[in-house]
Amino acid sequence: MDVAFLVEKLGLTVRCGEDRLDREVSGGYAGDLLSNVLAGSKNGDVWVTCQAHQNIVAVSVLKEHACIILTQGRQPDTDTIERASQEGIPLLVTELSGFEIAGRIYGLLHP
Amino acid sequence: MTQGCECSFSVEGEKFAEAGKVSVEIKKMLKKIGIPDDVRRRAAIATYESEVNIISYAIEGTVKLQVTRDRILIDIRDTGPGISNIEQAMEQGYSTANDRIREMGFGAGMGLFNIKNCSDTFEISSEEGKGTHLKILINR
């Protein structure tokens, strides 16, 4: 499953990284504490968070996440978009809560 | 691969916008010299947490990376308030972070714990009012 599939199935808004939607998704992780995400997430994960500031990009780069999904319609800061574009990390937005979007992603990954 | 390298980066306190720059750079360098993925990720996480600690608490600091044939050494020194009780600081969940730091998702009291977890050998020393020194060794 790639990021483009999630975008289509879940109606996500793509804020940057349109050319990297072919990244493979192997799992997911939800969290807003950066240290917790660093410790617990895996490469290929979709990261679900409400943090929209630019520091989330480095976390995703280091952990080689497939993409970042911002919840409850959170809009990424301009710096966040800039940095994510540079690093090739797709930044997606959903209107759903972290709980709801994580549940739906889980359902798609484990049908 | 037996390639090695040595380099040094400086990190300034309070510059949250810069957080992650050194660790992302180090991770790319380690990839270039053929360090295995798992080792690279551990080195990157340990560096990231150390970087964030300098930015959150210290005035300034230096991250030194030294890669030899069989191990990676990450040596981090900062000038700053230091840590009064290291044992307590190492506990998962213990934090002295202010609200601003916490709002950004930092300061969860997991940093030093994560660093130790990513290391094969971890040494920490600190002097109150002077600064903190971390020595992180990861086998290749």
gemmi code that builds the backbone of each chain (N, CA, C; Angstrom):
import gemmi

chains = {
    "A": [
        ("MET", (0.842, -1.197, 0.000), (0.000, 0.000, 0.000), (0.878, 1.247, 0.000)),
        ("ASP", (0.532, 2.199, -0.856), (1.347, 3.413, -0.851), (0.557, 4.599, -0.280)),
        ("VAL", (1.237, 5.720, -0.141), (0.621, 6.901, 0.462), (-0.553, 7.391, -0.392)),
        ("ALA", (-0.408, 7.302, -1.710), (-1.463, 7.758, -2.617), (-2.780, 7.021, -2.342)),
        ("PHE", (-2.687, 5.743, -2.021), (-3.868, 4.930, -1.720), (-4.585, 5.482, -0.480)),
        ("LEU", (-3.799, 5.824, 0.539), (-4.380, 6.401, 1.766), (-5.053, 7.740, 1.473)),
        ("VAL", (-4.374, 8.558, 0.678), (-4.903, 9.878, 0.337), (-6.279, 9.724, -0.303)),
        ("GLU", (-6.375, 8.767, -1.221), (-7.623, 8.567, -1.952), (-8.712, 7.969, -1.049)),
        ("LYS", (-8.354, 6.941, -0.308), (-9.341, 6.230, 0.515), (-9.845, 7.084, 1.680)),
        ("LEU", (-8.962, 7.926, 2.211), (-9.314, 8.663, 3.431), (-9.606, 10.140, 3.166)),
        ("GLY", (-9.546, 10.532, 1.901), (-9.849, 11.920, 1.546), (-8.920, 12.922, 2.202)),
        ("LEU", (-7.633, 12.615, 2.214), (-6.665, 13.501, 2.861), (-6.280, 14.654, 1.943)),
        ("THR", (-5.990, 15.789, 2.541), (-5.509, 16.927, 1.764), (-3.983, 16.870, 1.736)),
        ("VAL", (-3.419, 16.934, 0.543), (-1.961, 16.882, 0.410), (-1.414, 18.311, 0.465)),
        ("ARG", (-0.612, 18.609, 1.489), (-0.046, 19.955, 1.621), (1.340, 20.070, 1.002)),
        ("CYS", (2.057, 18.961, 0.917), (3.309, 18.932, 0.157), (3.768, 17.495, -0.041)),
        ("GLY", (4.724, 17.315, -0.933), (5.251, 15.978, -1.204), (4.401, 15.208, -2.212)),
        ("GLU", (3.682, 15.948, -3.087), (2.817, 15.308, -4.091), (3.577, 14.283, -4.928)),
        ("ASP", (4.857, 14.577, -5.153), (5.656, 13.690, -6.005), (6.210, 12.490, -5.235)),
        ("ARG", (5.905, 12.416, -3.934), (6.427, 11.296, -3.142), (5.315, 10.398, -2.602)),
        ("LEU", (4.157, 10.461, -3.237), (3.017, 9.672, -2.740), (3.149, 8.189, -3.066)),
        ("ASP", (4.241, 7.843, -3.767), (4.477, 6.434, -4.072), (5.209, 5.729, -2.933)),
        ("ARG", (5.482, 6.450, -1.860), (6.161, 5.825, -0.719), (5.310, 4.700, -0.135)),
        ("GLU", (5.978, 3.620, 0.203), (5.300, 2.435, 0.705), (4.938, 2.605, 2.190)),
        ("VAL", (3.713, 2.239, 2.540), (3.258, 2.307, 3.934), (3.278, 0.909, 4.529)),
        ("SER", (4.023, 0.738, 5.645), (4.066, -0.598, 6.235), (3.386, -0.663, 7.597)),
        ("GLY", (3.072, 0.497, 8.167), (2.427, 0.509, 9.478), (2.075, 1.933, 9.854)),
        ("GLY", (1.774, 2.140, 11.122), (1.417, 3.489, 11.541), (1.774, 3.734, 12.998)),
        ("TYR", (1.838, 5.003, 13.350), (2.109, 5.367, 14.738), (1.400, 6.680, 15.027)),
        ("ALA", (0.748, 6.753, 16.187), (0.068, 7.990, 16.563), (0.716, 8.542, 17.823)),
        ("GLY", (1.057, 9.827, 17.806), (1.651, 10.417, 19.001), (2.037, 11.863, 18.793)),
        ("ASP", (2.001, 12.616, 19.880), (2.330, 14.042, 19.817), (3.586, 14.381, 20.615)),
        ("LEU", (4.084, 13.411, 21.370), (5.342, 13.621, 22.092), (6.466, 13.119, 21.198)),
        ("LEU", (7.347, 14.029, 20.805), (8.339, 13.686, 19.787), (9.274, 12.564, 20.235)),
        ("SER", (9.667, 12.571, 21.491), (10.548, 11.509, 21.996), (9.868, 10.151, 21.938)),
        ("ASN", (8.591, 10.152, 22.228), (7.830, 8.905, 22.193), (7.743, 8.376, 20.763)),
        ("VAL", (7.546, 9.282, 19.819), (7.463, 8.891, 18.407), (8.821, 8.379, 17.921)),
        ("LEU", (9.883, 9.059, 18.362), (11.236, 8.618, 17.999), (11.504, 7.216, 18.519)),
        ("ALA", (11.062, 6.972, 19.737), (11.353, 5.677, 20.358), (10.461, 4.578, 19.795)),
        ("GLY", (9.212, 4.904, 19.493), (8.255, 3.848, 19.192), (7.922, 3.599, 17.737)),
        ("SER", (8.075, 4.599, 16.886), (7.642, 4.408, 15.495), (8.706, 3.676, 14.687)),
        ("LYS", (8.278, 3.185, 13.524), (9.208, 2.424, 12.673), (9.288, 3.051, 11.287)),
        ("ASN", (10.308, 2.646, 10.548), (10.381, 3.170, 9.178), (9.223, 2.620, 8.352)),
        ("GLY", (8.720, 3.450, 7.469), (7.559, 3.062, 6.671), (6.233, 3.345, 7.347)),
        ("ASP", (6.268, 3.863, 8.586), (5.026, 4.189, 9.292), (4.384, 5.466, 8.760)),
        ("VAL", (3.062, 5.498, 8.855), (2.319, 6.748, 8.704), (2.318, 7.353, 10.100)),
        ("TRP", (2.729, 8.601, 10.237), (2.725, 9.215, 11.570), (1.523, 10.140, 11.677)),
        ("VAL", (0.676, 9.841, 12.666), (-0.529, 10.638, 12.915), (-0.269, 11.536, 14.123)),
        ("THR", (-0.398, 12.841, 13.939), (-0.089, 13.769, 15.039), (-0.884, 15.060, 14.925)),
        ("CYS", (-0.970, 15.794, 16.043), (-1.595, 17.121, 15.968), (-0.512, 18.206, 15.986)),
        ("GLN", (0.754, 17.813, 16.088), (1.844, 18.797, 16.068), (2.060, 19.283, 14.636)),
        ("ALA", (2.042, 20.600, 14.436), (2.141, 21.112, 13.068), (3.387, 21.967, 12.850)),
        ("HIS", (4.259, 22.050, 13.854), (5.453, 22.898, 13.722), (6.581, 22.147, 13.013)),
        ("GLN", (7.583, 22.888, 12.603), (8.589, 22.329, 11.701), (9.441, 21.196, 12.293)),
        ("ASN", (9.481, 21.079, 13.607), (10.316, 20.034, 14.199), (9.826, 18.614, 13.913)),
        ("ILE", (8.567, 18.498, 13.499), (8.062, 17.149, 13.185), (8.779, 16.565, 11.961)),
        ("VAL", (9.265, 17.430, 11.081), (9.883, 16.938, 9.843), (11.160, 16.146, 10.147)),
        ("ALA", (12.007, 16.688, 11.018), (13.254, 15.987, 11.356), (12.952, 14.614, 11.955)),
        ("VAL", (11.922, 14.551, 12.777), (11.552, 13.270, 13.391), (11.192, 12.258, 12.293)),
        ("SER", (10.415, 12.713, 11.322), (10.015, 11.832, 10.222), (11.182, 11.421, 9.331)),
        ("VAL", (12.091, 12.356, 9.117), (13.272, 12.050, 8.299), (14.115, 10.996, 9.017)),
        ("LEU", (14.353, 11.226, 10.312), (15.194, 10.301, 11.075), (14.583, 8.905, 11.130)),
        ("LYS", (13.268, 8.836, 11.264), (12.611, 7.540, 11.383), (12.166, 6.976, 10.036)),
        ("GLU", (12.389, 7.734, 8.979), (12.007, 7.298, 7.628), (10.531, 6.905, 7.536)),
        ("HIS", (9.682, 7.804, 8.026), (8.241, 7.576, 7.935), (7.788, 7.709, 6.482)),
        ("ALA", (6.669, 7.056, 6.178), (6.114, 7.151, 4.824), (5.509, 8.540, 4.599)),
        ("CYS", (4.846, 9.070, 5.640), (4.228, 10.398, 5.541), (3.792, 10.854, 6.925)),
        ("ILE", (3.375, 12.118, 7.007), (2.827, 12.646, 8.270), (1.373, 13.028, 7.999)),
        ("ILE", (0.478, 12.654, 8.901), (-0.916, 13.097, 8.785), (-1.243, 13.992, 9.978)),
        ("LEU", (-1.625, 15.227, 9.705), (-2.026, 16.158, 10.754), (-3.531, 16.028, 10.962)),
        ("THR", (-3.932, 15.929, 12.228), (-5.332, 15.653, 12.548), (-6.147, 16.921, 12.815)),
        ("GLN", (-7.457, 16.727, 12.843), (-8.424, 17.788, 13.168), (-8.204, 19.082, 12.382)),
        ("GLY", (-7.831, 18.898, 11.134), (-7.680, 20.050, 10.250), (-6.541, 20.990, 10.592)),
        ("ARG", (-5.595, 20.509, 11.363), (-4.436, 21.364, 11.714), (-3.667, 21.728, 10.455)),
        ("GLN", (-3.364, 22.980, 10.312), (-2.614, 23.411, 9.129), (-1.132, 23.539, 9.470)),
        ("PRO", (-0.270, 22.943, 8.654), (1.164, 23.024, 8.945), (1.677, 24.456, 8.800)),
        ("ASP", (2.645, 24.838, 9.628), (3.292, 26.147, 9.500), (3.996, 26.197, 8.145)),
        ("THR", (4.241, 27.398, 7.657), (4.944, 27.570, 6.379), (6.315, 26.895, 6.440)),
        ("ASP", (7.010, 27.058, 7.568), (8.328, 26.440, 7.748), (8.239, 24.915, 7.654)),
        ("THR", (7.151, 24.379, 8.194), (6.972, 22.922, 8.175), (6.837, 22.436, 6.735)),
        ("ILE", (6.026, 23.150, 5.960), (5.815, 22.768, 4.549), (7.136, 22.856, 3.783)),
        ("GLU", (7.856, 23.933, 4.035), (9.128, 24.148, 3.339), (10.109, 23.007, 3.622)),
        ("ARG", (10.219, 22.685, 4.901), (11.170, 21.657, 5.303), (10.758, 20.271, 4.807)),
        ("ALA", (9.473, 19.984, 4.902), (8.982, 18.675, 4.452), (9.172, 18.527, 2.937)),
        ("SER", (8.967, 19.625, 2.194), (9.176, 19.580, 0.738), (10.628, 19.266, 0.435)),
        ("GLN", (11.526, 19.966, 1.140), (12.964, 19.737, 0.925), (13.344, 18.283, 1.171)),
        ("GLU", (12.767, 17.715, 2.213), (13.156, 16.358, 2.611), (12.329, 15.285, 1.915)),
        ("GLY", (11.323, 15.708, 1.147), (10.500, 14.734, 0.420), (9.562, 13.935, 1.297)),
        ("ILE", (9.082, 14.552, 2.378), (8.108, 13.878, 3.252), (6.707, 14.409, 2.939)),
        ("PRO", (5.783, 13.558, 2.470), (4.426, 14.037, 2.226), (3.747, 14.472, 3.534)),
        ("LEU", (3.134, 15.648, 3.469), (2.448, 16.221, 4.622), (0.959, 16.250, 4.272)),
        ("LEU", (0.161, 15.505, 5.030), (-1.258, 15.354, 4.707), (-2.112, 15.853, 5.862)),
        ("VAL", (-3.313, 16.314, 5.542), (-4.198, 16.818, 6.593), (-5.549, 16.115, 6.517)),
        ("THR", (-6.085, 15.758, 7.695), (-7.431, 15.200, 7.784), (-8.249, 16.042, 8.757)),
        ("GLU", (-9.561, 16.061, 8.545), (-10.438, 16.761, 9.496), (-10.754, 15.857, 10.693)),
        ("LEU", (-10.475, 14.578, 10.550), (-10.807, 13.621, 11.609), (-9.869, 13.750, 12.811)),
        ("SER", (-10.285, 13.184, 13.933), (-9.431, 13.165, 15.129), (-8.362, 12.085, 14.965)),
        ("GLY", (-7.365, 12.124, 15.820), (-6.305, 11.119, 15.787), (-6.863, 9.714, 15.952)),
        ("PHE", (-7.809, 9.577, 16.843), (-8.432, 8.276, 17.116), (-9.112, 7.725, 15.859)),
        ("GLU", (-9.924, 8.598, 15.221), (-10.689, 8.143, 14.053), (-9.791, 7.794, 12.870)),
        ("ILE", (-8.826, 8.664, 12.591), (-7.989, 8.420, 11.412), (-7.092, 7.205, 11.630)),
        ("ALA", (-6.582, 7.050, 12.860), (-5.738, 5.879, 13.152), (-6.549, 4.603, 12.970)),
        ("GLY", (-7.804, 4.618, 13.419), (-8.684, 3.456, 13.278), (-8.886, 3.095, 11.817)),
        ("ARG", (-9.103, 4.121, 10.999), (-9.342, 3.855, 9.568), (-8.086, 3.337, 8.875)),
        ("ILE", (-6.937, 3.917, 9.229), (-5.679, 3.446, 8.626), (-5.443, 1.986, 9.032)),
        ("TYR", (-5.691, 1.703, 10.288), (-5.502, 0.332, 10.785), (-6.370, -0.644, 9.989)),
        ("GLY", (-7.601, -0.207, 9.742), (-8.538, -1.036, 8.972), (-8.046, -1.303, 7.554)),
        ("LEU", (-7.434, -0.320, 6.959), (-6.918, -0.492, 5.589), (-5.683, -1.401, 5.580)),
        ("LEU", (-4.849, -1.261, 6.618), (-3.628, -2.074, 6.690), (-3.907, -3.521, 7.084)),
        ("HIS", (-4.977, -3.700, 7.857), (-5.299, -5.056, 8.321), (-6.752, -5.386, 7.979)),
        ("PRO", (-7.043, -5.546, 6.697), (-8.439, -5.759, 6.298), (-8.974, -7.123, 6.784)),
    ],
    "B": [
        ("MET", (32.600, -2.709, 5.022), (33.014, -1.296, 5.008), (33.842, -0.973, 6.254)),
        ("THR", (34.971, -0.373, 6.059), (35.786, -0.022, 7.218), (36.058, 1.475, 7.248)),
        ("GLN", (35.286, 2.205, 6.461), (35.512, 3.642, 6.389), (35.189, 4.326, 7.707)),
        ("GLY", (35.940, 5.361, 8.024), (35.675, 6.117, 9.230), (35.480, 7.573, 8.905)),
        ("CYS", (35.147, 8.362, 9.919), (35.073, 9.806, 9.724), (35.050, 10.512, 11.065)),
        ("GLU", (35.300, 11.789, 11.038), (35.316, 12.571, 12.260), (34.820, 13.970, 11.925)),
        ("CYS", (33.897, 14.464, 12.712), (33.445, 15.838, 12.475), (32.775, 16.406, 13.713)),
        ("SER", (32.524, 17.685, 13.674), (32.005, 18.374, 14.846), (30.962, 19.417, 14.433)),
        ("PHE", (29.930, 19.565, 15.239), (28.858, 20.523, 14.953), (28.575, 21.334, 16.209)),
        ("SER", (28.219, 22.595, 16.020), (27.803, 23.334, 17.216), (26.293, 23.542, 17.207)),
        ("VAL", (25.735, 23.568, 18.404), (24.286, 23.705, 18.580), (24.049, 24.846, 19.557)),
        ("GLU", (23.130, 25.736, 19.191), (22.846, 26.877, 20.054), (21.575, 26.669, 20.862)),
        ("GLY", (21.599, 27.094, 22.097), (20.414, 27.012, 22.941), (19.280, 27.857, 22.385)),
        ("GLU", (18.053, 27.447, 22.688), (16.845, 28.213, 22.320), (16.467, 28.145, 20.838)),
        ("LYS", (17.359, 27.642, 19.985), (17.052, 27.655, 18.550), (16.255, 26.412, 18.158)),
        ("PHE", (14.997, 26.420, 18.536), (14.157, 25.249, 18.279), (13.976, 24.973, 16.784)),
        ("ALA", (14.010, 26.046, 15.993), (13.845, 25.868, 14.546), (14.981, 25.029, 13.952)),
        ("GLU", (16.101, 24.990, 14.650), (17.268, 24.258, 14.137), (17.274, 22.785, 14.577)),
        ("ALA", (16.387, 22.436, 15.484), (16.416, 21.084, 16.059), (16.325, 20.023, 14.973)),
        ("GLY", (17.238, 19.092, 15.007), (17.210, 17.994, 14.041), (18.217, 18.147, 12.921)),
        ("LYS", (18.738, 19.365, 12.759), (19.666, 19.591, 11.639), (20.913, 18.724, 11.757)),
        ("VAL", (21.492, 18.702, 12.951), (22.731, 17.941, 13.158), (22.465, 16.442, 13.004)),
        ("SER", (21.386, 15.968, 13.609), (21.139, 14.526, 13.544), (20.791, 14.063, 12.131)),
        ("VAL", (20.044, 14.880, 11.392), (19.737, 14.515, 10.006), (21.026, 14.463, 9.183)),
        ("GLU", (21.887, 15.445, 9.407), (23.184, 15.501, 8.715), (24.039, 14.267, 9.052)),
        ("ILE", (24.096, 13.950, 10.342), (24.895, 12.801, 10.789), (24.335, 11.500, 10.195)),
        ("LYS", (23.020, 11.404, 10.169), (22.414, 10.190, 9.620), (22.797, 10.018, 8.142)),
        ("LYS", (22.767, 11.113, 7.397), (23.143, 11.057, 5.975), (24.610, 10.666, 5.808)),
        ("MET", (25.470, 11.234, 6.679), (26.901, 10.905, 6.605), (27.136, 9.425, 6.870)),
        ("LEU", (26.423, 8.901, 7.882), (26.610, 7.493, 8.244), (26.133, 6.568, 7.119)),
        ("LYS", (25.116, 7.028, 6.408), (24.622, 6.230, 5.271), (25.704, 6.176, 4.191)),
        ("LYS", (26.309, 7.338, 3.969), (27.325, 7.449, 2.926), (28.501, 6.507, 3.161)),
        ("ILE", (28.859, 6.319, 4.445), (30.014, 5.450, 4.699), (29.594, 4.005, 4.987)),
        ("GLY", (28.336, 3.704, 4.705), (27.914, 2.307, 4.726), (27.593, 1.709, 6.087)),
        ("ILE", (27.159, 2.554, 7.025), (26.756, 2.039, 8.344), (25.371, 1.395, 8.208)),
        ("PRO", (25.175, 0.199, 8.797), (23.882, -0.490, 8.662), (22.703, 0.359, 9.192)),
        ("ASP", (21.529, 0.154, 8.592), (20.329, 0.942, 8.911), (20.030, 1.038, 10.397)),
        ("ASP", (20.026, -0.088, 11.069), (19.640, -0.106, 12.477), (20.603, 0.733, 13.329)),
        ("VAL", (21.890, 0.604, 13.035), (22.919, 1.333, 13.773), (22.786, 2.837, 13.502)),
        ("ARG", (22.539, 3.142, 12.242), (22.373, 4.525, 11.814), (21.189, 5.185, 12.529)),
        ("ARG", (20.083, 4.439, 12.622), (18.884, 4.984, 13.260), (19.123, 5.233, 14.726)),
        ("ARG", (19.809, 4.305, 15.374), (20.089, 4.498, 16.808), (20.981, 5.708, 17.015)),
        ("ALA", (21.982, 5.856, 16.180), (22.886, 7.011, 16.293), (22.112, 8.308, 16.061)),
        ("ALA", (21.192, 8.269, 15.099), (20.427, 9.477, 14.767), (19.486, 9.865, 15.899)),
        ("ILE", (18.838, 8.885, 16.501), (17.911, 9.187, 17.605), (18.687, 9.750, 18.800)),
        ("ALA", (19.800, 9.095, 19.129), (20.614, 9.572, 20.264), (21.098, 10.999, 20.016)),
        ("THR", (21.489, 11.285, 18.782), (21.955, 12.634, 18.462), (20.805, 13.634, 18.521)),
        ("TYR", (19.654, 13.237, 17.988), (18.493, 14.136, 17.986), (18.114, 14.535, 19.413)),
        ("GLU", (18.019, 13.552, 20.280), (17.629, 13.831, 21.669), (18.661, 14.738, 22.343)),
        ("SER", (19.940, 14.512, 22.039), (20.995, 15.337, 22.638), (20.920, 16.766, 22.128)),
        ("GLU", (20.649, 16.880, 20.842), (20.491, 18.200, 20.216), (19.346, 18.966, 20.874)),
        ("VAL", (18.217, 18.276, 21.029), (17.038, 18.909, 21.629), (17.325, 19.304, 23.078)),
        ("ASN", (18.089, 18.478, 23.781), (18.445, 18.828, 25.161), (19.274, 20.109, 25.222)),
        ("ILE", (20.229, 20.233, 24.314), (21.045, 21.465, 24.296), (20.144, 22.661, 24.016)),
        ("ILE", (19.311, 22.537, 22.979), (18.434, 23.649, 22.585), (17.457, 24.006, 23.717)),
        ("SER", (16.943, 22.991, 24.398), (15.951, 23.237, 25.446), (16.551, 23.799, 26.725)),
        ("TYR", (17.735, 23.356, 27.090), (18.233, 23.680, 28.440), (19.558, 24.426, 28.497)),
        ("ALA", (20.417, 24.253, 27.487), (21.773, 24.793, 27.609), (21.927, 26.131, 26.879)),
        ("ILE", (23.089, 26.728, 27.028), (23.387, 27.967, 26.310), (23.910, 27.599, 24.928)),
        ("GLU", (24.856, 26.691, 24.911), (25.373, 26.188, 23.637), (26.054, 24.847, 23.861)),
        ("GLY", (26.326, 24.163, 22.764), (26.956, 22.867, 22.907), (27.632, 22.415, 21.631)),
        ("THR", (28.369, 21.321, 21.763), (29.062, 20.763, 20.609), (28.749, 19.275, 20.488)),
        ("VAL", (28.483, 18.854, 19.266), (28.273, 17.436, 18.999), (29.455, 16.965, 18.162)),
        ("LYS", (30.206, 16.015, 18.706), (31.346, 15.481, 17.956), (31.058, 14.052, 17.569)),
        ("LEU", (31.291, 13.757, 16.305), (31.074, 12.405, 15.808), (32.404, 11.816, 15.393)),
        ("GLN", (32.652, 10.610, 15.855), (33.884, 9.933, 15.447), (33.535, 8.486, 15.102)),
        ("VAL", (33.770, 8.126, 13.864), (33.469, 6.758, 13.443), (34.777, 6.034, 13.174)),
        ("THR", (34.965, 4.929, 13.846), (36.153, 4.119, 13.592), (35.716, 2.775, 13.010)),
        ("ARG", (36.652, 1.872, 12.858), (36.378, 0.609, 12.202), (35.250, -0.177, 12.886)),
        ("ASP", (35.217, -0.129, 14.221), (34.226, -0.962, 14.891), (33.185, -0.221, 15.726)),
        ("ARG", (33.261, 1.112, 15.803), (32.234, 1.765, 16.593), (32.015, 3.242, 16.223)),
        ("ILE", (30.882, 3.744, 16.711), (30.537, 5.152, 16.509), (30.563, 5.829, 17.874)),
        ("LEU", (31.311, 6.915, 17.979), (31.328, 7.678, 19.228), (30.651, 9.017, 18.972)),
        ("ILE", (29.661, 9.322, 19.800), (29.033, 10.641, 19.736), (29.295, 11.296, 21.084)),
        ("ASP", (30.027, 12.398, 21.028), (30.443, 13.067, 22.262), (29.778, 14.447, 22.293)),
        ("ILE", (28.992, 14.683, 23.330), (28.226, 15.925, 23.392), (28.545, 16.686, 24.670)),
        ("ARG", (28.972, 17.916, 24.490), (29.274, 18.766, 25.634), (28.480, 20.040, 25.520)),
        ("ASP", (27.914, 20.483, 26.641), (27.253, 21.792, 26.596), (27.692, 22.655, 27.764)),
        ("THR", (27.536, 23.950, 27.573), (27.672, 24.864, 28.688), (26.258, 25.302, 29.037)),
        ("GLY", (25.954, 25.214, 30.310), (24.584, 25.522, 30.721), (24.411, 25.236, 32.199)),
        ("PRO", (23.164, 25.049, 32.617), (22.892, 24.889, 34.049), (23.358, 23.551, 34.623)),
        ("GLY", (23.601, 22.563, 33.750), (23.970, 21.237, 34.242), (22.768, 20.529, 34.850)),
        ("ILE", (23.018, 19.328, 35.356), (21.937, 18.511, 35.935), (22.296, 18.244, 37.390)),
        ("SER", (21.383, 18.588, 38.311), (21.720, 18.442, 39.729), (21.611, 16.995, 40.191)),
        ("ASN", (20.617, 16.269, 39.668), (20.446, 14.884, 40.074), (20.349, 13.997, 38.835)),
        ("ILE", (21.464, 13.415, 38.455), (21.516, 12.647, 37.204), (20.614, 11.415, 37.258)),
        ("GLU", (20.606, 10.763, 38.409), (19.796, 9.551, 38.554), (18.318, 9.854, 38.261)),
        ("GLN", (17.859, 10.973, 38.807), (16.475, 11.397, 38.608), (16.239, 11.781, 37.134)),
        ("ALA", (17.214, 12.489, 36.560), (17.080, 12.932, 35.161), (17.005, 11.744, 34.201)),
        ("MET", (17.615, 10.636, 34.587), (17.613, 9.446, 33.730), (16.281, 8.698, 33.777)),
        ("GLU", (15.464, 8.992, 34.794), (14.180, 8.290, 34.936), (13.242, 8.676, 33.810)),
        ("GLN", (12.557, 7.690, 33.268), (11.604, 7.950, 32.198), (10.440, 8.774, 32.753)),
        ("GLY", (10.170, 9.895, 32.121), (9.036, 10.723, 32.542), (9.431, 11.899, 33.414)),
        ("TYR", (10.639, 11.879, 33.972), (11.061, 13.022, 34.784), (11.532, 14.149, 33.866)),
        ("SER", (11.002, 15.345, 34.074), (11.351, 16.458, 33.196), (11.295, 17.778, 33.944)),
        ("THR", (12.162, 18.695, 33.554), (12.125, 20.041, 34.130), (11.706, 21.048, 33.055)),
        ("ALA", (11.146, 20.530, 31.952), (10.799, 21.401, 30.819), (9.672, 22.367, 31.170)),
        ("ASN", (9.749, 23.565, 30.602), (8.666, 24.532, 30.812), (7.519, 24.266, 29.825)),
        ("ASP", (6.432, 25.022, 29.988), (5.233, 24.788, 29.168), (5.498, 24.971, 27.678)),
        ("ARG", (6.314, 25.959, 27.348), (6.593, 26.248, 25.940), (7.236, 25.030, 25.265)),
        ("ILE", (8.218, 24.454, 25.961), (8.914, 23.277, 25.429), (7.930, 22.111, 25.283)),
        ("ARG", (7.079, 21.947, 26.282), (6.132, 20.819, 26.270), (5.086, 20.960, 25.179)),
        ("GLU", (4.659, 22.201, 24.931), (3.637, 22.419, 23.898), (4.112, 21.952, 22.522)),
        ("MET", (5.425, 22.011, 22.306), (5.962, 21.580, 21.019), (6.135, 20.068, 20.951)),
        ("GLY", (5.829, 19.405, 22.043), (5.954, 17.954, 22.046), (7.310, 17.476, 22.540)),
        ("PHE", (8.118, 18.422, 23.041), (9.400, 18.052, 23.659), (9.172, 17.968, 25.181)),
        ("GLY", (10.266, 17.674, 25.886), (10.201, 17.748, 27.348), (9.335, 16.699, 28.003)),
        ("ALA", (9.225, 15.533, 27.359), (8.394, 14.468, 27.925), (9.153, 13.634, 28.955)),
        ("GLY", (10.410, 13.985, 29.181), (11.190, 13.228, 30.152), (11.650, 11.885, 29.607)),
        ("MET", (11.802, 11.818, 28.301), (12.223, 10.560, 27.678), (13.565, 10.659, 26.981)),
        ("GLY", (14.106, 11.873, 26.888), (15.299, 12.111, 26.093), (16.503, 11.291, 26.519)),
        ("LEU", (16.925, 11.473, 27.762), (18.114, 10.745, 28.232), (17.864, 9.240, 28.231)),
        ("PHE", (16.652, 8.877, 28.554), (16.264, 7.462, 28.562), (16.404, 6.866, 27.150)),
        ("ASN", (15.893, 7.614, 26.158), (16.031, 7.171, 24.755), (17.493, 7.067, 24.343)),
        ("ILE", (18.284, 8.054, 24.755), (19.704, 8.059, 24.382), (20.379, 6.800, 24.930)),
        ("LYS", (20.111, 6.524, 26.198), (20.722, 5.359, 26.831), (20.302, 4.075, 26.102)),
        ("ASN", (19.020, 4.007, 25.757), (18.493, 2.836, 25.048), (19.136, 2.617, 23.693)),
        ("CYS", (19.524, 3.697, 23.056), (20.114, 3.598, 21.716), (21.613, 3.319, 21.771)),
        ("SER", (22.209, 3.434, 22.960), (23.660, 3.296, 23.092), (24.050, 1.882, 23.479)),
        ("ASP", (25.262, 1.488, 23.097), (25.828, 0.258, 23.657), (26.548, 0.601, 24.958)),
        ("THR", (27.201, 1.759, 24.971), (27.780, 2.280, 26.217), (27.378, 3.737, 26.332)),
        ("PHE", (26.907, 4.131, 27.499), (26.455, 5.501, 27.689), (27.047, 6.056, 28.983)),
        ("GLU", (27.710, 7.201, 28.866), (28.260, 7.847, 30.063), (27.738, 9.265, 30.129)),
        ("ILE", (27.394, 9.690, 31.334), (26.926, 11.063, 31.510), (27.586, 11.664, 32.750)),
        ("SER", (28.043, 12.884, 32.599), (28.550, 13.595, 33.765), (28.091, 15.038, 33.653)),
        ("SER", (27.915, 15.673, 34.781), (27.385, 17.020, 34.748), (27.842, 17.788, 35.975)),
        ("GLU", (28.030, 19.068, 35.787), (28.390, 19.918, 36.915), (27.414, 21.082, 36.937)),
        ("GLU", (26.771, 21.265, 38.062), (25.775, 22.341, 38.172), (26.395, 23.693, 37.894)),
        ("GLY", (25.740, 24.451, 37.062), (26.214, 25.789, 36.727), (27.283, 25.804, 35.649)),
        ("LYS", (27.734, 24.618, 35.241), (28.789, 24.543, 34.209), (28.274, 23.904, 32.920)),
        ("GLY", (27.776, 22.690, 33.037), (27.298, 22.016, 31.834), (27.273, 20.511, 31.968)),
        ("THR", (26.966, 19.874, 30.847), (26.774, 18.424, 30.839), (27.597, 17.799, 29.718)),
        ("HIS", (28.055, 16.594, 29.957), (28.864, 15.861, 28.976), (28.282, 14.460, 28.791)),
        ("LEU", (27.957, 14.128, 27.551), (27.457, 12.790, 27.241), (28.439, 12.083, 26.328)),
        ("LYS", (28.624, 10.813, 26.590), (29.475, 10.016, 25.724), (28.668, 8.783, 25.303)),
        ("ILE", (28.374, 8.734, 24.024), (27.520, 7.668, 23.498), (28.350, 6.783, 22.565)),
        ("LEU", (28.408, 5.512, 22.883), (29.137, 4.574, 22.020), (28.166, 3.568, 21.420)),
        ("ILE", (28.245, 3.418, 20.120), (27.397, 2.437, 19.438), (28.311, 1.563, 18.573)),
        ("ASN", (28.190, 0.259, 18.734), (29.020, -0.655, 17.937), (28.496, -0.717, 16.513)),
        ("ARG", (29.415, -0.794, 15.571), (29.004, -0.841, 14.158), (28.450, -2.202, 13.749)),
    ],
}
model = gemmi.Model(1)
for chain_id, residues in chains.items():
    chain = gemmi.Chain(chain_id)
    for i, (resn, *xyz) in enumerate(residues, 1):
        res = gemmi.Residue()
        res.name, res.seqid = resn, gemmi.SeqId(i, " ")
        for name, pos in zip(("N", "CA", "C"), xyz):
            atom = gemmi.Atom()
            atom.name, atom.element = name, gemmi.Element(name[0])
            atom.pos, atom.b_iso = gemmi.Position(*pos), 0.0
            res.add_atom(atom)
        chain.add_residue(res)
    model.add_chain(chain)
structure = gemmi.Structure()
structure.add_model(model)
structure.setup_entities()
